[in-house]
């Protein structure tokens, strides 16, 4: 089952600030998420119903899964010390 990926305007702005090589790795990981959302390395965020994070080096991609409509919304992208 393939999910549609949506990237918030905030996440787009954050991606533009990241170096090209890191951005490419993050984009690859986001595309992989469409096929397999809950792979090894995915962590459900505490005190949330449907928010998760995945690690890409020192960067984190925070996203929300809407299972009822098969959509993943990338909420935030940033360095691990700043993203939360």
C-alpha positions in Angstrom: 0.0 0.0 0.0 1.6 3.3 -1.1 1.0 6.5 0.7 1.0 10.0 -0.8 3.7 12.2 0.6 3.0 15.9 1.3 5.7 18.3 2.5 4.7 21.2 4.6 5.9 24.7 3.5 7.9 24.8 6.8 9.7 21.6 5.9 10.4 22.9 2.3 12.1 26.0 3.8 14.1 23.9 6.2 15.2 21.6 3.4 16.5 24.6 1.3 18.9 25.5 4.2 20.5 22.0 4.3 23.6 21.2 2.1 22.9 19.5 -1.2 24.3 16.1 -0.2 22.3 15.9 3.0 19.2 17.2 1.2 19.5 14.4 -1.4 19.8 11.8 1.4 16.7 13.2 3.2 14.7 13.3 -0.1 15.6 9.6 -0.7 14.5 8.7 2.7 11.2 10.6 2.3 10.5 8.7 -1.0 11.2 5.4 0.7 8.7 6.2 3.4 5.9 6.2 0.8 6.4 2.4 0.4 7.3 1.4 4.0 6.4 3.9 6.7 7.2 1.9 9.8 10.7 0.6 9.0 13.6 0.0 11.3 14.8 3.3 12.7 11.3 4.9 12.8 10.4 6.2 16.2 6.9 7.2 17.3 7.0 10.5 19.1 5.8 10.4 22.7 2.5 11.9 23.6 1.3 12.0 20.0 -1.3 9.9 18.2 0.3 9.7 14.7 3.6 11.6 14.6 6.9 9.9 13.9 10.6 10.7 13.3 13.2 9.1 11.2 16.9 9.6 11.4 19.1 10.6 8.4 22.6 11.1 9.8 22.5 14.0 12.2 19.2 15.2 10.8 15.6 14.2 11.7 12.5 14.1 9.5 9.3 14.6 11.6 6.1 13.4 9.9 2.5 12.6 10.6 0.7 9.6 9.2 -2.9 9.8 8.2 -3.8 6.1 7.7 -7.4 6.8 6.9 -6.6 8.7 3.7 -3.1 7.2 3.0 -1.2 10.5 3.4 2.1 11.2 5.1 2.8 14.9 5.9 6.4 15.8 6.4 6.1 18.4 9.2 9.7 19.4 9.9 13.3 18.7 8.9 16.3 19.8 10.8 19.5 19.0 12.7 18.9 16.8 15.7 19.7 19.5 18.2 17.2 22.0 16.6 14.3 20.1 15.2 12.4 19.3 18.4 
